[in-house]
Amino acid sequence: MNFTDQVVLITGAGRGIGKALALAFAQAGARVAVNDINPDSCVKTADEIIASGGQAVACHADVANKLAVQAMLIDLEDRWGRVDVLVNNAGVEPHKPIVQLDEWDWNRTIDVNLKGAFICSQSVGRMMQKQGGGVIVNIASIAGRAAGLRDRSAYVASKTGLIGFTKECAREFAAYNIRVNAVCPGVIITEMTAHLRQNEAQLKKWLEDIPLGRLGEPADVTGPVLFLCSDAARYITGQAINVDGGKVML
Ligand code: NAP
């Protein structure tokens, strides 16, 4: 898939799935805006892309902070003048039973995973409306497709909300030639899931439930996201696609 000269903004791209997406889009010719809340990690991802001959800029901002996102987009518009693709990938996942989850954890999870996607989609959506089109992909989770992840109440609520928000954005933005879809990964090997992989009993149970018999890697998510952002998916909007080795068939 060819994204030559397209401007692609990926949130939470300092590591994990977001970083893999940044590298994959850069390899496909895109100019990549690498966002992260961690200033060092987004510079590292951007430097890696530039060192391998690609085009990238580090865009430090907390996606839950509207003013920070707006400042980031003003800088990006000055530099590259447009955003063709937005991937709302930044996310956090606290795990505690409901009776122990404090309000801060609940609020932060909803703020980053759901409000962050709203803030970025609203501001970038306005740019895409002016420029005549664009594509948004939200990285949700199978946790939002079939609840049942124990001790993840805030996360499940945020990802379920993100899938609903995806459909609403798709409906509202369609008239402006903006497509919006969600990708719902299963368990992918990143720092976010390190705790799960350390628990042998839990890992064995997960693997038994995955028809393809293995956990996912960040590279398993990049293909579906690039496809949804490409012209090959030009008639697809408002969908949530599971990328989970067949764990959830819905
Ligand atoms: P990860 O390894 O924890 O990476 C997430 C990245 O997002 C980190 O670099 C993090 O920075 C950054 N981030 C966190 N809060 C942010 C904010 N407010 N603004 C900007 N950046 C922020 O997670 P991942 O596994 O790659 O997950 C990426 C996305 O996929 C998330 O939305 C996650 O919910 C979703 N997902 C992951 C899995 C999985 O199994 N890994 C499964 C389903 C869905 P810091 O670490 O410095 O805070």
Boltz pocket constraint, residues with backbone or C-beta under 6 A from the ligand:
constraints:
  - pocket:
      binder: B
      contacts: [[A, 11], [A, 12], [A, 13], [A, 14], [A, 15], [A, 16], [A, 17], [A, 18], [A, 35], [A, 36], [A, 37], [A, 38], [A, 41], [A, 61], [A, 62], [A, 63], [A, 64], [A, 88], [A, 89], [A, 90], [A, 91], [A, 92], [A, 93], [A, 112], [A, 116], [A, 139], [A, 140], [A, 141], [A, 142], [A, 184], [A, 185], [A, 186], [A, 187], [A, 188], [A, 189], [A, 190], [A, 191], [A, 192], [A, 193]]
      max_distance: 6.0
